[in-house]
């Protein structure tokens, strides 16, 4: 709380100083320095929405400066449009370009995304240079000179850029505190898992790219009028893109104010190195300075200046107000043997069978990982899937949830084919899954992990709070039933392996699935927790949720399942009741062995 109050006080004070500065001082050098700092801060904050929140590092964001600048310049020089109106058109052009760029790059990640964005920057610079009839080409494009009185100095540039910076930061804060930001951080942690929870990740990334590009484009238009002359080398500049990235990293990538802090540190340094270092080796010296700064940030301030300072302040306050052991003791954790929420039902409708897999084939080169599999799960039943390692069980799960595409065959959920649908669509249809090794999102709290899944895409929902009051109440009820209520606002890293499995199950249930696929839920957990997990599965079964269970703990599986399928070498070699499968000689030879038999399934109410 103290940190929040201090931060708000500093922000208000800094903004008041920046607003008053041109009025109390007529020093054009520092006005120019602040204008360039505002430009960098807007660019870094815009980049941060995509690069800091979603984790997609771009080296081409200065393309939006160039597009905004040339749109404004062409409208002003050739059509007589006011640059202050033209910059808004430039922002619109950049928004469209960002949307198109997000479509082009939607299947690229990591270094490939970096390469593509850099290539787009170089391509547009080349187009601008060669299309001389429109852009002026290599000689450049001159804009009309400002017509206001010199008494106003640079105020008409200074205050619009300051206002745009405030707006950019406000939108960045809104995104970070909304479900859109929640989804972007989940994408950064594990995009495939986020898609499996129903998030339309391509839409999330497009919105982030458009928001960042629009503000940078408007700033580029104002900058074009400020310099009154454009050439491709000045605005389609890779150095400007690198400075945006460096400012965000220096101040604190993924934070609201970090890119602004980084810009106010970096731009004065860049200005000093440009004007204060001369001679034949000035370029090499600048490169060494900024390279050394980047190295220092990575080695000594990997989180950035602002998060590091905030963390040190919080630790100091915690030491001063640390309670005694008796005062810090909290209530004992209460746990329950069954989950306390009821699924709201699914949208699927398929009579008795919730899942049908027919003649599904998946090959990897010459290997038939899944070879003509037929499988069905009845609504509200617990169906087991067993077999030796490498038999194709996980591949079959991946085919059903859409992680990989089948070569042939069809998959139906509630009577409706889903094998041609994407993962998010399957999640929206009522399909959920857990993993053998739980995959939670470390950037989110436990309660944020639980409420992240979405049953359908809603643009209005994206701008709601990360966790609304009704969602928090429902999620706390779930955590209480799991004995994890005290961990609601902590990182999943603070949980044990078995507790993370329980949270992932609760996360999957947030989709209110018609079918949930559990991949070795009892693996690596204690017998007591295994029994609690079995009770939770029975609770889901009693509420009408279909369950497909892969498990090597045969005692655990046989106590739950009414029907069992056995896979070996990518094929189903047997299926039936527990007793029937246990007595099948092919199953004994391929998997169980002569000394192992499945116990009879318990009678379910």
N, C-alpha and C positions, 0 to 999 in steps of 0.2 A: 504493500500500500504506500509506504514511504517513497519507494522507488518511482511509483506511478505519479505521485504528487510532484516529486522533484523533476521528473521528465516533463510533465505538463508545464511547470513553472519555467523551465529552461526554454521550452519551445515558444511559449508566449513572449518571453523576454527577447529571444533571438528574433522573432518575427517583428516585434515592435522596433528593434534596432534597425533591421533591414528596411522597414517601411520609412523610418525617419531619416535614414542616412543621406539620400539625395537632397533632402530638404535642408539639412544642416551642413552639408559639405558639397562643394562644387568641384571636387577633385575628380577629373574625368578618368584618370588612370584607375582608381579604385572602383569607379562605376563600371568601367570596362571589365575589370577583373571579376566583379560580382555578376555581371551579365553572363560572362563565360562560365562562371561557377554555377549559375542557375541552369544554363544549358546542360552542363555535365550532370548536375543533380537530377534534372528531368530525364535525361537519357539513362542514367544508372537506375533510377526508380522504375522507369518503364521496362528496362531489361530485367529488373529484379522480379517482376510479376511472373515472367516466364522462366528466367534462369535461376532465380532464388527460391521461388515457391515450388515450381514444377520440376526443377533440376535440369532443364534443357538449356545447355550452354550455347549461346549464339555468338559468333564473331562477325555477324553481318548487320547488327542493329543500326549502324550508321547509314544503311541503305534508306532508312526512313527519314533521316536528316536530309539526304540528297533528294528523295522524292518530294518531300514537303517543300524544300527550298526551290527546286526547279518548277514545281507546280505554281508556287507563289510568284516566282520570277517571270515565268512565261505569261501568266495572267496579267501581271503588272506592266511588263515591257511591251507586250503585243496586243493587249486588249484593254489596257487602262483601268484594270480592276485594282482597287485599293489593296496593298499588301496585307493589311490587317483583316480584310475579308478573304483574300486569297489564301492566307495561312490556314483558315478553317477548311477551305476546299482541299488544301494540301493534306490536312489531317484526315479528311474523308478518303482521299486517294490512298493514303497510307493504311487506313483501316481495311480497304478492299485488298490492297497488296498483301497485308498481313494475313488476311483470311485465305487468299490464294496460296501464300507461302506455307501456311499451316497444312493445307491439303497436299501440297507437294511433298512436305517433309513428314507426313503423319506416320509413315512406316520406318522412319529413320530415328536412331537413338545414338547416344554417346558421341564418339568421335565422328560418326557419319553425319550426324546432325550439324556438328561444327563445320565440317567440310562443305556441306550443301549450303549453309547460310553464307559462308565465305565466298563460295562460287557465285551465288546470287548477287552478292555485293559487287564482285568483279564484272559480272555479266551486265548489270545495269549501268555501271560506270562506262563500259565499252559502248553500250547502246547510246548513252547520253553523248558520248564523244562523237560517234559516227552520225547521229541524227542531227546534223548541224543546222538544217533548215528550221528546226523547232527549238533546239537548245543552245544554238550558237557554237556548238562543237568545241574544238580545242581553244579557239580564241576566247571563249567565255560568253557570258550573258550579263549585260549591264541593266540594273534596275533604276527606276526614277529616283532622284535624290529626294530626301525628306524636305518638306516645305514649311514646317513649323519654325517658330522663332528659336534662335540659338539660346534664348534665355531658359528654354526647357531642357537644354542639354540632351541627355540620353533617357530622360524620363519615359517617353513613349515606348522605348524598348525595355527599360528596366522593370516598370511596374507590370506590364502584361506577362513578362517571363516569370516574375515573382508570383503573380496570381496563378499562372499555369503550374508552377512548381507546387504551390499549396494544393491545387486541385489534383495534381498527379499523386501527391502523397496521401490526400484524403481518399482517393479511389483505391490506392494500394492498401491502405488500412482497411477499407471496407471489404476488399477482396480477402485479405488475410483473416478477417474475423467472421467471414461468411462460410457457408457450405461449399462455395466455389473454392475458397482457399483451402478448406479441409480436404477437398478432392485433389487439389494441386499438390499438396504435401504428400498425400497418399500415392499419387503418381510418381513423385520423386523417390519414395521408398520402395514401391513395388507396383509398377504399372499393370502387370499381368494380373496380379491379385485384385487390384482395384477394379479392373474390367470384369473379373469374375464376380464381384459384389454388385454388379449392375451399373457402375459408373460409365457413362459415355465419355471415355477419356479423350477422344478426338475433339469432342465439343468443348470440354474443359480447356484443352490446350489452345483451341482456336480463339476462345474468348480471351484467354490470357494474352495471346499474341496480338490480337486486335487492340486490346486496351493499351498495351505497352507501345505498339507502333503508332497509334493515333496521337498520343501526347508528344512523342518524339517528333512526329511529322509536323504538328502545329509549331513546336519550338523551332524546327528547321525552317519553316516559312518566315517566322519573325527574325531569325538569324540572317536569312537571305536579304531582307530589307535593311538589317543592321549593317552588313558589309557592303551592300549595294552592287556587288559584283560576284558572279558565280563561275566556277570552273569545276570540273569533275574531281580534280585532285584535292580540292578543299572540302567538298561535302561528302563524296563517296570515299571516305578515308578509313582505312583499316585501323590506323592509330586511334581515331576517335572511338571505334568499337572496342578496342583493347582498353582504353581509358574508362569506358563505361563499366566494363567487367571488373577492372582493377578497383574502381571506386566502390562498387558493391562489395567486393571481397574485403577491401580494407575496412570499410565501415561496419560491415556485418551482413553478409548475404542471407536472404530469407527473412530479414527484419524490415520493419516499416521505415525507420529512420536511419538505418545503417548506410544505405546508398547516399543519402544526403550528407551525413557526416563524412563519408569517404570523399565525396566531391569537394567539400569545403577544405579538406586536407590536401587533396591531390591537385586541384586546379591552381592554387597559388604556387605549389611546387613546380608544376609544369610551366607556369608563366615565368617563374624565376629561372628555370633552366633554359628557357627560350631566349630570354633577354639578358641574363647574367653570365651566360657561358658562350664565349665566342671562340673564334679560331677554327683551324682546319679539322680539329678533333672534337668539335662540339657535338656532332651527331653521335659519335661513339660514346662520349661522356654521358649524354642524355640516356642512351640505351643502357649503359651500365647502372645509372641511378635508378631507372624504373625497373630494370631487371632485378637489381638488388632489393628494391622495395617489395616487389612481388615475392621474391624468395624469402624475405624477412616475414612477410605476412603469412606465407604458407608454413614456415617453420615455427614462428613464435606467437602468431595471432591467427591460428587457423579458423577461429570463429569470427574474427574481426574485432575492431576496436570497441564498438558499442556493446556487443554481448559479453566481451571479456570484462569491461568496466562494470557492467550491470551485475555480473556474477560476483566480482570482488566486493562490490557494495553489499550485495545480499548476504554474502558470507560474513562480512564484518558486522552487519546488523544481527545476524543469527547468533554470532558469538556473544554479543552484548545482551541479547534477550533469551539466551538458552535456558530452558526450564530445568529444574532439578529432576532426577529420575522419577520421583513420585509424581511430580506435577505433569510429566510427559506421558505417563502411562495412560493408555486408552482402553476402552472396553474390549473385552475378548471378542474374537471373531465368531460370529454366529453363522452356522452353515445349515443347509437343508438337504435332504436326500432327493428332492425333486425340484424341477424348475418351476418358478412361480408365475410365468406368463403363458398365456394360451395363444397359439398362432391365430391370426385373424382370418385364416383361410386362404386358398389360392385361387387364381383366376382360371386354372386349367380345368378341363372337363373331359374325362375319358373313361367313364364307367368304372370298371373294377381295376384296370391297370393304369398306374401312374407313369410307368416307364416301359417302353418296348424297344428293344434293340434287335434288329433283324439283319442277319448276313453281313455284318460289318467287317470290313477288311482294312488293315493299315499295314503298309510295308515301308521299311527303311532300306532302300537299296534292294538287295536280294533277301532281306530278312522279313519274314511274315510275323510281325509283332502281335497282330490280332488277325486271325484267319477264320472268317466266316462265323462270327459269334452271334448266337441268338440268346437273348436274356430278357426276362420280364420281372417287374416289381409290382406287386399288387398294392393298391391304395391302403395306407395304414398298416402295412406289413413291415417286418424286419427281415430282409433277405441278405444272406451271407454270400461272399465271394472269396474263395480260398484257392491256394495253389502255391507251388514253389516259387522262390525268387526268380524273376526273369520270365515268368509264365505269361505276362502281358496284362496283369491286373491294373497297374497304374496307367499304362497306355490306354486301356479301355476307359478308365475314368477320364483321361484327358480327351478322348474322343467324345464322350457323353457331354462334358461341360464345355467343349469347343476350344480347348487349349490347342489341339491339333485337329486337322481335317481328315475325315475318313476317305479312303480311296474309293470305296463303294459301300453299298448297304444304306439303311436308313435308321434313324433314331427318332422316336416320337415321345413327347411328354404330354400325358393326358389326351392321347389320340391325335395330337397335332405334331407334324414333323418339325424338328428343330435342327436337323443336321446341316441345313443350309444357313442357319442363323448364327450371328456372332455371339460371343460370350455374354455380353451385357443383355442381349435379347433373351438368351436362355435364362439368365438370372431373373429378368423381369417376368418370365413365364412361370417361375416357381421352382427353379433348380438352384440348389446351394451345395457347397462342398467344403470339407476341411481337408487338411494335409497331414501326412505322417509327421513331418517336422512343421510345427505351427508357424504360419507366416502372418505376423502382425506388423503394424506400421510403427516403427520406433519414434518417428517425429510427432506422433499423436499420443494423447493420453489414453488410458484404458477405456474410459467412457466414450471418447471420440472414436476409438476403434470400433466400438459396438454400434454406434449410431451412424457410422459412415455409409453402410449399404443403402441403395435406393431401389425401390420397386419399379420406378418409371422415371423417365427424364421430365423434369419440370423446371422451366427457366425461372419462374418466380421462387421456387424452392432454393435455387442456387444463391440467392441473396439473403436468405434467412441466417440467423445466428448459427454458429458452428454446432451448438447443442441447444435446442430450444427447451423451455421448461417442461412441457409434456414428455419430450424425449428423455430428458434427464431423470424424471420421475420413473419412467418405465425402465430405463437402463439401470438405475440404482436398485430397483426391485429385482431385476435379473441378477445383478452382482451380489445382492444380499442372499439370494437363493443359492449362489455358488460360494458363499463365504468370502467374497472378495470386495465388499463394499468399501473397505478402508483404502483400497488401491485405485479408486475411481479416477482420481486426478493425478495419478503418477504415470510414469512410463512403463510400457510392457516389459522393459528390461529389468524392472524391480520384481517381477514375478518369477516363480519357479517354472520349470519346463511343464509340469503337469497343470499348473494354474494357467499358463498360456494356452494349453489345449482347451481348457474350459472356456476361456475368453473367446477363442476362435469359434467354438461351437455356438456361444451366445451371439457372436457376430453373424454367423450363417443364419441363425434363427431370426435375426432382425429382418430378413427378407420374407419371413412368413412362408417358407417353402412348402410346396407339395411333395417334393422329394429332396432328401438330403443324403449326400454321399460322404461316408466317413472312411477315411483312409488310415487304417491302423490307429484308432483313437487310444487304445490301451497300451501302445508301445512305449516303453521307457518310463511308466508311471508306477507309483506304489500300489500294492494290493488294495489299500483303503480307498485311494482315489479311483482306482479301477472300479470298485464296487459302486461308488457314488456316480461314476460315469454311466455304468450300466443302469442305475436307477433313472438317470436323466433320459437315457435312450428309451426306456420303457415308458417314461412320462410322455415323450414325443409320440411314441407308438399309440398310446391311449388317446391322444388328441388327433389322430388321423393322418399323421405325417408318414409318408413312405420313406423307408430307410434302406440304403444299399451299403453294406458294411464289409470292408476288407479288413481282415484281422488274422494275425498268426497265433495269437493266444487262443487256442482251440477251446479251452474251458470257458473263457469269456464269450466267445462266439456261440458256442453250443447252448449257453444259458439264455441266449437272446433270440436266435434265429429260428423261424418257422420253416424256411426253405433255404437251401444252400446250392450254389453253383461252384463247380471245381474247374479251374483252368490249368492247362499244361501246354507248353509250346504254342501259345497263342490261340488255343481252341478250348471250347467247353467239352470236357470229357465225361462229365456226369452232373446231374442235378436231381434234387428231390429233397425229402425230409432229412433231418439230421441222421436218423437211424439208417435210411436207405443209402445215403452217401457214405456213411461209415462202413457199410458192409460191401461196398462196391470194390471189386478187386483192382480195377484200373486206378481208383483213387488211392488205394493202399500202396500199390506199386509206385505211383508217380509222386505221392506227397506224404501220406500218413505213416507208412511203414507198418510192419506186422505188429509192433508193440503199442501202437497208438490207435485209439478209437474215439470218435466224438461221443460225448455224453448226450443222452436224450434232452431235447429242448424242454424248458419249463413250460407249464401250461399257463397261457396268458388269459387274463380275464377279458 
